[in-house]
Amino acid sequence: MNIMHVELTKPKLQKFIDDQVQAGHFPSAQAAIETAVEQMMIDHGELDQETINAIARADSQYENGQFVEWRDVRDQLRSKYSGK
C-alpha cells in the first residue's frame, strides 16, 4: 500500500477539517479526507455498487460504535508478535 501525504495549503480547508474532527464527525483528519475522496469517486461513477454498499456498512458500523481504535489494534499486535 502506498501512503500519500497531503498538505492543505488553504487555511479555510484546514479549519473545516479540524472543525469536523473536533465535532466528532470523523476520528481524524485522514478519515475526513478519505471520506471526501470516496464521495468524489461516487459522484464520478468510479465506485461500483458493491463498494458503495461496503462503505455505507462501514460508516453505519462506525456510527454505532462498532469499531476498534487503531492504538488498541497496534497494542494487540505488538503484544502478539513481541513475545510478551
C-alpha positions in Angstrom: 0.0 0.0 0.0 1.4 3.4 -1.0 0.9 6.2 1.5 0.2 9.7 0.2 1.0 12.7 2.3 -1.2 15.7 1.5 -0.7 19.2 2.7 -3.7 21.5 2.8 -2.4 25.0 1.8 -5.7 26.8 2.2 -6.3 27.7 5.9 -10.1 27.6 5.3 -9.9 23.9 4.3 -7.7 23.0 7.2 -10.0 24.8 9.6 -13.1 23.0 8.2 -11.4 19.6 8.5 -10.2 20.4 12.1 -13.7 21.5 13.0 -15.3 18.3 11.6 -12.8 16.2 13.6 -13.3 18.2 16.8 -17.1 18.0 16.4 -16.8 14.2 16.4 -17.9 13.7 12.8 -14.6 11.9 12.0 -12.0 10.2 14.1 -9.1 12.0 12.3 -8.3 14.4 9.5 -7.2 11.5 7.4 -10.7 9.9 7.8 -12.4 13.1 6.8 -10.3 13.5 3.7 -10.7 9.8 2.7 -14.4 10.2 3.1 -14.3 13.3 0.8 -12.3 11.4 -1.8 -14.7 8.4 -1.6 -17.6 10.8 -2.2 -15.9 12.3 -5.2 -15.4 8.8 -6.6 -19.1 8.0 -6.0 -20.1 11.3 -7.7 -17.9 10.5 -10.7 -19.1 6.9 -11.0 -15.7 5.4 -10.1 -17.1 3.0 -7.4 -19.3 0.1 -8.2 -22.4 -0.6 -6.1 -20.8 -3.4 -4.1 -18.1 -1.0 -2.9 -20.6 1.8 -2.2 -22.6 -0.6 -0.1 -19.5 -1.8 1.8 -18.6 1.9 2.6 -22.2 2.5 3.8 -22.0 -0.6 6.0 -18.6 0.5 7.4 -20.0 4.0 8.1 -23.0 2.6 9.8 -20.9 0.4 12.0 -18.6 3.3 12.9 -21.6 5.4 13.9 -22.9 2.6 16.1 -19.6 2.3 17.9 -18.7 -1.0 16.2 -15.0 -0.3 15.7 -11.7 -0.8 17.3 -9.3 2.1 17.9 -6.1 1.8 15.9 -4.0 2.1 19.0 -5.7 -0.9 20.5 -5.1 -3.0 17.4 -1.5 -1.8 17.4 -1.0 -2.7 21.0 -2.5 -6.2 20.5 -0.3 -6.8 17.5 2.8 -5.6 19.4 1.9 -8.0 22.3 1.3 -10.9 20.0 4.5 -10.5 17.9 6.9 -9.2 20.5 6.6 -12.4 22.5 5.2 -10.7 25.6 
